[in-house]
């Protein structure tokens, strides 16, 4: 039997995380692409850290950061009346940090491909930095933005180590699809695990087809006049 509760919770988590990452990734990717600060590589390294850091390591430090003994954990408990760790809110924070590079890097790559002269002309005509971003940079980078949203959504759906460390395994609260599959395998329920795994496999394939298909569009490869 399919665990629809876990699927619904995972879809909700991925949707919320994708919206948050869209808001964060646009200004962050813009700064990383066009900033001339010498130390910008440090910020880029921190953003990309989840790509190479084992999920359990990141999950452990996030658990410590959201626990009741941490300043953030104490503040959250005083404000909300319940701990941050092992809650849906904790999963959102952990997922945002873990999926951050999957949202920022496609957007930054799209920004970097824009002809610099277009931004210079916009500035010469008196457009503000925000207007140049809204009228020039963002429209020409929309494919990278879409790819970032899709990849961050898909990556959040498939998370395991980080969400298990920070959220645990509470049905209806923190039990995601990947944890549900793990539970079925632990209980030797391979048929049910296979059903859910096939859904994730099909979803992942559709995501990759959408991203690569977007990049191969004829007008996506055409040079900007």
C-alpha positions in Angstrom: 0.0 0.0 0.0 1.4 3.4 -1.0 2.2 5.7 2.0 0.1 8.7 0.7 0.6 10.6 4.0 4.4 10.6 3.5 4.0 11.5 -0.2 1.8 14.5 0.7 4.1 15.7 3.4 7.1 15.4 1.1 5.4 17.3 -1.7 4.4 20.1 0.8 8.0 20.2 2.1 9.5 20.4 -1.4 7.1 23.1 -2.5 7.8 25.3 0.5 11.5 24.8 0.2 11.5 25.6 -3.5 9.7 28.9 -2.9 12.1 29.9 -0.2 15.1 28.9 -2.3 13.8 30.9 -5.3 13.7 34.0 -3.1 17.2 33.4 -1.7 18.9 32.1 -4.9 18.2 35.1 -7.1 20.0 37.8 -5.1 22.7 35.4 -3.9 23.4 34.1 -7.4 23.5 37.6 -8.7 26.0 38.7 -6.1 28.2 35.6 -6.6 28.2 36.2 -10.4 28.8 39.9 -10.6 30.6 40.7 -7.3 34.2 41.7 -7.5 34.9 41.1 -3.9 38.1 39.0 -3.3 36.4 36.9 -0.7 33.3 36.0 -2.8 34.9 32.6 -3.3 34.5 31.9 0.4 30.7 32.5 0.1 30.6 30.4 -3.0 32.4 27.6 -1.2 30.0 27.7 1.8 27.0 27.6 -0.6 28.4 24.6 -2.4 29.4 22.7 0.8 26.4 20.5 0.8 27.5 19.0 -2.5 30.5 17.4 -0.9 29.6 17.2 2.8 28.0 13.9 3.9 24.3 14.4 4.6 24.7 12.9 8.1 27.5 15.4 9.0 25.4 18.4 7.8 22.3 16.9 9.6 24.3 16.4 12.8 25.4 20.1 13.0 21.9 21.2 12.0 20.5 19.1 14.8 22.9 20.7 17.2 22.0 24.2 15.9 18.2 23.6 16.2 18.3 21.8 19.5 17.0 23.2 22.8 20.5 24.0 24.0 21.4 26.2 21.1 20.5 30.0 20.9 18.3 29.4 17.9 16.6 26.4 19.5 15.9 28.3 22.8 14.6 31.3 21.0 12.3 29.2 18.8 11.0 27.3 21.9 10.3 30.5 23.7 8.6 32.0 20.7 6.5 29.0 19.5 6.2 27.0 22.6 7.7 23.8 21.1 11.2 22.7 20.0 12.5 23.3 16.5 14.2 19.9 16.1 12.0 17.0 15.1 9.3 19.3 13.6 8.2 20.2 10.1 9.7 23.6 10.5 13.0 22.1 11.3 12.8 20.0 8.2 12.2 23.1 6.1 15.3 24.8 7.5 17.5 21.7 7.0 16.1 21.2 3.5 16.7 24.8 2.5 20.4 24.6 3.5 20.9 21.2 2.0 19.3 22.1 -1.4 20.8 25.6 -1.6 23.5 24.8 -4.2 21.0 23.1 -6.4 19.1 26.3 -6.6 21.9 28.8 -6.7 24.3 27.2 -9.2 21.9 26.9 -12.2 20.9 30.5 -11.7 24.4 31.7 -11.3 25.5 29.8 -14.5 22.6 31.4 -16.4 23.6 34.9 -15.2 27.2 34.3 -16.2 26.2 33.6 -19.8 24.5 36.9 -20.4 26.4 39.3 -22.6 27.9 42.0 -20.3 27.3 44.7 -22.9 23.5 44.3 -22.4 23.8 45.2 -18.7 26.2 48.0 -19.5 23.8 49.5 -22.1 21.0 49.3 -19.6 23.1 51.2 -17.0 24.2 53.7 -19.6 20.5 54.5 -20.4 20.0 55.3 -16.7 18.3 52.2 -15.5 18.8 51.3 -11.8 20.5 48.1 -10.8 17.1 46.6 -9.8 15.5 47.7 -13.1 18.4 46.2 -15.1 18.0 43.0 -13.1 14.2 42.8 -13.7 14.2 43.9 -17.4 17.5 42.4 -18.7 19.2 39.8 -16.4 16.2 37.9 -15.1 14.3 37.5 -18.5 17.5 36.3 -20.2 18.2 33.8 -17.4 14.7 32.4 -17.0 15.8 28.9 -18.1 18.4 28.7 -15.3 15.8 30.0 -12.8 13.4 27.3 -13.8 16.1 24.6 -13.7 17.0 25.8 -10.2 13.4 25.5 -9.0 13.0 22.1 -10.5 16.3 20.7 -9.2 15.7 22.1 -5.7 12.2 20.6 -5.6 13.5 17.2 -6.8 16.5 17.2 -4.5 14.2 17.9 -1.5 11.9 15.1 -2.5 14.8 12.6 -2.4 16.5 13.7 0.8 17.2 11.1 3.5 20.2 11.6 5.7 19.6 15.3 6.6 15.8 14.9 7.2 16.3 11.8 9.3 18.9 13.5 11.5 16.9 16.7 12.0 13.3 15.5 11.8 13.4 11.9 12.9 10.6 9.6 11.8 7.3 11.0 13.0 4.3 9.9 10.8 2.4 12.9 9.5 5.0 15.3 10.9 8.5 14.5 9.6 8.2 11.1 7.9 9.1 11.8 4.2 8.9 9.4 1.3 12.6 8.4 1.5 12.2 7.5 5.2 9.0 5.6 4.4 11.0 3.5 1.9 13.6 2.8 4.5 11.0 1.7 7.0 9.5 -0.7 4.6 12.9 -2.2 3.8 13.6 -2.5 7.5 10.3 -4.3 8.0 11.1 -6.6 5.0 8.1 -5.2 3.1 9.9 -5.1 -0.2 6.8 -4.9 -2.3 5.6 -1.7 -0.7 9.1 -0.3 -0.7 9.3 -1.1 -4.5 6.0 0.7 -5.2 7.2 3.9 -3.6 10.7 3.7 -5.0 9.2 3.3 -8.5 7.3 6.5 -8.0 10.4 8.4 -7.0 12.4 6.8 -9.9 9.7 7.9 -12.4 9.6 11.4 -10.9 13.4 11.7 -11.0 13.5 10.7 -14.6 10.8 13.2 -15.5 12.7 16.0 -13.7 15.9 15.2 -15.6 14.1 15.0 -18.9 12.5 18.4 -18.2 15.8 20.1 -17.2 17.9 18.7 -20.1 15.0 19.3 -22.6 14.9 22.9 -21.5 18.6 23.3 -22.1 18.3 21.8 -25.6 15.6 24.0 -26.9 16.7 25.6 -30.2 16.2 29.1 -29.0 18.1 28.4 -25.7 21.3 27.8 -27.6 21.0 30.7 -29.9 23.4 33.6 -29.3 22.0 36.8 -28.0 22.1 39.5 -30.7 
